[in-house]
Amino acid sequence: MSKNYSTIEKNIAKFLSGSPKVKKLIKNTYQRLSFLLHKKNEKLILKSGYKVRKVGDSGNTFFGYYDKSPISPCGKYIAFIETESDTSKKPSHANSIVRVVVKDLAEMTTVFQDEISAFNWQQGNRLHWIDSEQIVYNIYDGNTDDYHCIKVNIYTKQSMKYELPLADSYNNDFFINLDYKKLANLRPDYGYFSHLQPCDEKTKIYKIDFISGVRKLLFSLDQLDSEVSLEKQKINHVMISPDGSKFIFMHRFYDKNDSRVDNLYSYDLAEDKLKKLNTGKMVSHLCWISNNELFGYLSNEKNEFGFFTVDVFSNSLTKIKELDEFGDGHPSYMNGKVLIDSYPNKSRMQLLYLFDLKTKKVEDVAEFFHGFKFAGETRCDLHPRYISDKNYAVDSVYQNTRGLYLVSHD
């Protein structure tokens, strides 16, 4: 693989992580100098047996986050977002429009399309499948000046709109919401920007039934552990366990010294119980690898950064030392292996690799170039998702436009 950042460089980044403004300035300068020394001619490097094809005929295409697959459970359709807008620029307010598109995967003919104005470049609008016929995603309604989840049957075109927007769902049973207005203020990478009215600073989290639309209040932001005002706190990255019994979420705020503090919580839906997990002050990206265990990049209470498994039941962490040479990435799990990406290294290449949880072996898959044109809120993380054991989907800008790509093995 290409030249990665050293342990010393990672420790410096770790030290600066609590001061994002200073880190951003130093990081940008250092990355540009490093690129001059380590620049590669290739924009795409595929390991033996792998091939790549882009989804969509023109413009920019992408799917969003790494925790959902764009492919329908039946394997016949692919859902994604499409736009002719310049995705190296930040989304603006209600004049920014993108299209939700569903195509037949074999023929690439369009079977569904909808224009929406609730989105960001990192997560899209949380578009995903809840069964082989129905998709869900978030929309903006100018009449309510609010964001809502909508469920659509791609065959009948019947739809159902819900009072709240979704963060994650469990099949066609229920979903959990988030406050995208607040995220627009505190974490614009993941917020929406069409609204005019301010957010509710308390951020109430609900469980919403897909069939009846009935919602149940689970908790609010003021019930979480923090020493700062509600205006400086946010909830993000809701992920429901495979069996639907619980979900995790990240609670982030900046303390009185303006240092970032991350907390990881789980919520047991059967017991209606919150649990603060024993992580350190940095929590990044995770995925479920069983109904009670997580895999992700975070820090422990000793302030050691790296990939860990987290046992939600026993509230214990286990460091994966075999991945110490790798930095932060977005993990997806299937059949004992974790598919992980990286942020751009010194050559501006994003790595895509597999990690076998049993053998602890790493298998390289590909490298994608990420130029400086896309940065900050407009960056394009690979956000790898499994389609099958040897087939994946990633978002990439290696061709200088944002694209959803299918990576397959012969």
URSULPE-V325690 format. One record per residue. RES is the residue in one small letter. PHI is phi as a letter, one per 20 degrees, with the letter a starting at -180 (999 if undefined). PSI is psi in degrees with one decimal (999 if undefined). D_FIRST is the distance of its C-alpha to the first C-alpha in Angstrom with 2 decimals. Layout:
res	phi	psi	d_first
RES	PHI	PSI	D_FIRST
RES	PHI	PSI	D_FIRST
//
This chain:
res	phi	psi	d_first
m	999	168.0	0.00
s	f	170.5	3.81
k	f	120.2	6.70
n	e	167.9	8.10
y	f	142.6	11.85
s	f	170.9	13.72
t	f	-39.6	16.39
i	f	-44.8	19.06
e	f	-38.7	17.75
k	f	-38.3	17.51
n	f	-36.4	21.02
i	f	-43.7	22.36
a	f	-39.6	21.18
k	f	-43.0	22.80
f	f	-36.0	25.93
l	e	-8.6	26.16
s	f	-26.3	25.58
g	f	-11.2	29.32
s	c	81.5	30.15
p	f	-33.9	28.35
k	f	-44.4	30.17
v	f	-43.5	29.34
k	f	-41.8	25.71
k	f	-44.3	25.42
l	f	-49.1	26.88
i	f	-42.6	24.86
k	f	-45.2	21.55
n	f	-43.4	22.17
t	f	-45.6	23.18
y	f	-38.3	20.33
q	f	-39.3	17.68
r	f	-39.0	19.44
l	f	-42.3	19.67
s	f	-39.3	16.00
f	f	-37.1	15.19
l	f	-31.5	17.69
l	e	-24.4	15.94
h	c	15.8	12.30
k	g	138.6	13.24
k	d	156.9	11.65
n	f	-32.8	14.11
e	f	142.8	12.50
k	d	-18.3	13.32
l	b	127.6	12.00
i	c	117.8	9.35
l	d	135.5	10.69
k	f	161.6	10.08
s	g	127.9	13.35
g	n	-11.6	16.39
y	e	147.9	15.38
k	b	161.3	17.33
v	c	139.8	18.12
r	c	144.1	21.54
k	e	145.5	23.01
v	e	132.2	25.99
g	o	150.1	29.05
d	e	-34.2	30.77
s	b	169.6	30.91
g	m	-158.3	30.28
n	d	136.9	27.73
t	c	147.6	26.95
f	a	166.9	25.29
f	d	-45.6	26.02
g	p	-123.8	25.44
y	e	172.8	24.35
y	e	-5.1	22.13
d	e	0.4	25.03
k	c	154.2	26.78
s	e	140.7	26.19
p	f	-12.1	27.53
i	e	135.4	28.83
s	f	152.6	32.39
p	g	-29.2	33.12
c	e	-10.9	34.91
g	n	6.3	31.89
k	e	-27.7	34.06
y	c	159.2	33.26
i	c	133.8	30.51
a	d	140.5	31.24
f	a	178.5	29.60
i	d	141.6	30.63
e	c	142.5	31.32
t	b	151.6	32.46
e	e	-3.1	33.29
s	f	158.3	32.98
d	f	106.9	30.51
t	e	4.1	27.96
s	e	-2.8	26.72
k	d	149.4	30.13
k	f	144.4	31.25
p	f	137.1	33.48
s	e	-153.1	37.10
h	e	-140.9	40.13
a	f	-13.3	42.10
n	f	-3.5	41.61
s	e	120.6	37.97
i	c	135.9	37.91
v	c	168.0	35.21
r	d	132.8	35.79
v	e	126.2	35.06
v	c	138.6	34.66
v	c	127.6	34.81
k	c	151.8	34.36
d	f	124.2	35.02
l	f	-32.6	31.62
a	f	-47.4	33.02
e	e	-18.2	35.26
m	l	34.5	33.56
t	e	144.6	37.08
t	f	128.2	37.74
v	d	-15.6	39.71
f	b	146.2	39.68
q	b	143.1	39.19
d	b	138.0	40.12
e	e	134.0	39.88
i	c	160.1	39.07
s	c	18.1	38.76
a	d	101.7	37.19
f	a	168.2	33.44
n	b	168.3	30.48
w	f	-19.3	27.08
q	e	-48.2	25.25
q	d	3.2	27.34
g	m	-125.6	29.50
n	c	28.4	32.83
r	m	27.6	31.71
l	g	129.0	32.42
h	a	167.8	32.05
w	e	141.1	33.96
i	d	-12.7	36.52
d	a	-172.1	37.63
s	f	-9.3	37.50
e	d	-18.6	40.07
q	c	138.1	39.60
i	d	157.7	37.14
v	c	151.2	37.42
y	a	171.1	36.40
n	e	145.7	37.82
i	c	164.2	40.30
y	d	135.5	42.39
d	d	114.1	46.17
g	f	-26.0	48.13
n	f	-36.3	51.34
t	e	-10.1	50.06
d	l	47.3	47.61
d	b	170.2	45.19
y	d	142.9	42.18
h	c	150.6	42.70
c	e	141.2	40.90
i	c	138.3	42.00
k	d	129.3	41.86
v	c	134.5	42.26
n	e	118.9	43.04
i	f	-16.2	41.41
y	e	-53.9	44.23
t	e	-17.3	47.32
k	m	7.8	45.94
q	f	142.3	47.76
s	c	160.6	46.27
m	c	125.9	46.91
k	d	138.9	46.24
y	d	158.6	45.88
e	f	-27.6	47.02
l	d	156.9	43.65
p	e	160.0	40.06
l	d	152.2	37.53
a	d	-46.5	34.40
d	b	158.2	33.79
s	c	161.2	35.95
y	c	103.3	36.85
n	l	-137.9	37.66
n	d	26.0	40.92
d	e	-57.2	42.43
f	b	167.8	41.60
f	c	161.8	39.30
i	d	140.8	38.66
n	e	171.7	38.98
l	b	164.6	37.54
d	d	98.7	39.07
y	f	-18.0	37.13
k	f	-44.1	39.71
k	f	-39.1	38.88
l	f	-32.1	35.14
a	f	-30.8	35.91
n	e	-45.7	37.47
l	d	-22.2	35.10
r	b	71.8	31.72
p	f	-18.8	32.06
d	g	-30.5	28.53
y	d	4.4	30.13
g	e	173.4	33.77
y	d	160.5	36.08
f	c	14.5	38.27
s	e	-16.6	41.28
h	f	159.1	43.67
l	d	-37.4	46.46
q	e	150.0	47.70
p	f	168.8	45.96
c	e	167.5	44.28
d	e	113.5	45.89
e	f	-18.1	44.54
k	f	-18.1	45.08
t	l	85.3	42.47
k	e	133.1	44.12
i	d	127.8	41.96
y	c	158.3	43.61
k	d	123.9	43.21
i	d	127.3	44.42
d	f	126.7	45.76
f	f	-34.2	44.59
i	f	-51.4	47.89
s	e	-23.1	50.47
g	n	-1.5	48.64
v	f	137.3	50.09
r	d	149.8	48.04
k	c	123.6	48.15
l	f	127.3	47.38
l	e	-50.3	45.04
f	a	173.4	44.66
s	c	166.4	44.32
l	g	-33.7	42.32
d	f	-4.9	45.23
q	e	-5.5	44.97
l	e	160.6	41.61
d	f	111.0	41.24
s	b	152.5	41.05
e	d	2.5	42.98
v	d	169.8	42.67
s	f	159.7	44.44
l	f	-29.0	43.43
e	f	-19.3	42.58
k	d	10.1	39.55
q	d	153.3	38.20
k	b	159.1	36.35
i	d	136.7	35.25
n	b	172.5	32.11
h	l	58.4	29.59
v	f	131.3	32.11
m	c	119.8	30.75
i	e	141.0	33.27
s	f	158.6	32.86
p	g	-32.3	32.68
d	e	1.5	36.40
g	m	11.2	37.50
s	e	-18.8	39.17
k	b	170.7	37.37
f	b	158.8	34.86
i	d	162.3	32.77
f	b	158.8	32.51
m	d	135.8	31.35
h	d	119.7	34.06
r	c	140.6	33.10
f	b	168.9	35.36
y	d	126.5	35.64
d	f	-172.5	38.04
k	f	-19.6	40.84
n	e	9.5	38.51
d	m	28.0	36.34
s	e	141.6	33.48
r	f	137.2	31.55
v	c	124.4	32.41
d	d	136.0	30.86
n	c	142.7	32.74
l	d	125.7	31.79
y	d	153.6	34.81
s	d	152.1	35.66
y	c	119.9	38.80
d	e	114.2	40.68
l	f	-27.9	42.49
a	f	-39.6	45.01
e	e	-3.3	46.08
d	l	55.7	45.59
k	c	130.1	43.90
l	e	144.3	41.30
k	c	124.8	39.15
k	e	123.6	37.11
l	e	153.8	34.10
n	e	60.8	33.35
t	e	171.3	30.23
g	e	-154.7	29.79
k	e	4.8	30.08
m	c	122.6	26.66
v	c	129.3	25.92
s	d	-97.6	23.19
h	d	137.9	22.08
l	c	166.7	23.35
c	b	157.0	24.22
w	e	134.5	26.92
i	d	-5.9	26.10
s	a	-177.1	29.86
n	f	-14.6	33.11
n	c	6.4	33.03
e	c	140.1	29.43
l	d	157.3	26.60
f	c	133.1	22.88
g	a	176.5	21.40
y	d	121.9	20.17
l	a	-172.0	23.19
s	c	154.3	25.07
n	e	-174.8	27.82
e	f	-13.0	31.23
k	e	4.0	30.00
n	m	30.8	27.71
e	e	125.8	24.54
f	e	148.7	21.66
g	q	-170.6	19.07
f	e	135.7	19.00
f	c	158.1	22.44
t	d	143.7	24.71
v	c	117.9	28.04
d	e	108.4	31.24
v	f	-34.5	33.50
f	f	-50.4	36.57
s	e	-7.5	36.45
n	l	49.3	34.74
s	c	151.0	32.28
l	d	143.8	28.59
t	c	121.1	26.24
k	f	139.7	23.04
i	d	92.2	19.93
k	f	-25.5	18.76
e	f	-15.8	15.91
l	d	16.0	14.07
d	f	-26.7	15.11
e	f	-11.9	11.74
f	e	146.5	11.16
g	e	-165.1	13.52
d	g	146.8	15.89
g	a	174.5	15.37
h	d	115.0	17.74
p	e	142.2	18.34
s	c	143.9	20.30
y	d	140.9	21.89
m	a	129.1	23.25
n	l	48.3	24.58
g	n	-2.0	22.98
k	c	146.5	19.40
v	d	127.0	17.89
l	e	124.9	15.77
i	c	145.0	13.94
d	d	-179.1	12.42
s	c	164.5	11.53
y	f	162.0	13.26
p	g	135.1	11.93
n	e	-162.1	9.91
k	f	-25.8	11.23
s	e	4.3	10.22
r	m	29.3	11.87
m	d	132.2	9.14
q	e	127.5	9.85
l	e	144.1	7.63
l	c	121.8	9.77
y	b	163.6	9.94
l	d	143.7	13.03
f	c	122.8	14.67
d	e	116.7	17.75
l	f	-25.5	20.46
k	e	-50.6	22.44
t	e	-16.6	20.18
k	m	22.2	17.69
k	e	146.6	14.83
v	d	133.5	11.47
e	c	120.3	10.62
d	f	140.6	7.69
v	d	-53.6	9.76
a	a	168.1	8.75
e	c	135.4	7.85
f	c	134.2	11.19
f	f	140.5	12.60
h	c	107.2	15.12
g	f	171.9	17.77
f	f	-10.5	20.24
k	g	-35.2	23.02
f	d	115.5	22.28
a	b	156.7	22.65
g	l	-123.6	24.45
e	f	-19.6	26.55
t	d	5.5	25.25
r	g	162.7	21.49
c	c	90.8	19.83
d	f	149.5	17.72
l	f	-35.1	16.23
h	l	61.6	18.63
p	f	138.8	17.58
r	c	140.9	20.65
y	f	138.7	21.43
i	d	-44.8	23.81
s	b	-173.5	23.75
d	g	-37.0	21.66
k	c	20.3	19.48
n	c	130.7	20.33
y	c	166.1	19.15
a	c	135.0	20.12
v	c	156.2	18.29
d	e	139.0	19.61
s	b	155.9	17.78
v	c	26.3	18.91
y	f	-19.4	16.53
q	e	15.7	19.83
n	m	9.1	21.54
t	c	156.1	23.62
r	f	129.4	23.14
g	b	145.4	22.66
l	e	125.2	22.57
y	c	141.1	20.37
l	d	124.8	20.67
v	d	120.9	17.66
s	c	156.5	19.15
h	d	135.5	18.61
d	f	999	21.15
//
